[in-house]
Amino acid sequence: MQLSSKEKHRLKSKYGDWAIVTGATSGIGLELTRQLAGAGFNLIINSRHLEKLKSVENELKEKHRIEIIIVDADVSEATGIDKIVKLYFH
């Protein structure tokens, strides 16, 4: 699926310049990450696998002019969620 120009504009207007994607290294999370990057969103991408996150970051930075923050944490645990929240809000 590709987002239309109209949909990209609508999303950025409604939600701002940043998006957080968990599970960003495979499956639906990876596809969502690619779609949001293509729409021009800056991203906070999360997974438990740091090396895979770095690979996704490199792929997206080659294709898009966006900022990317990677967070290797398990969001099924409170400490993983805290790591994302502290990074973004501090």
Secondary structure as UniProt FT lines:
FT   HELIX           5..15
FT   STRAND          18..22
FT   TURN            24..25
FT   HELIX           27..38
FT   TURN            39..40
FT   STRAND          42..47
FT   HELIX           50..63
FT   STRAND          68..72
FT   TURN            75..76
FT   HELIX           78..89
//
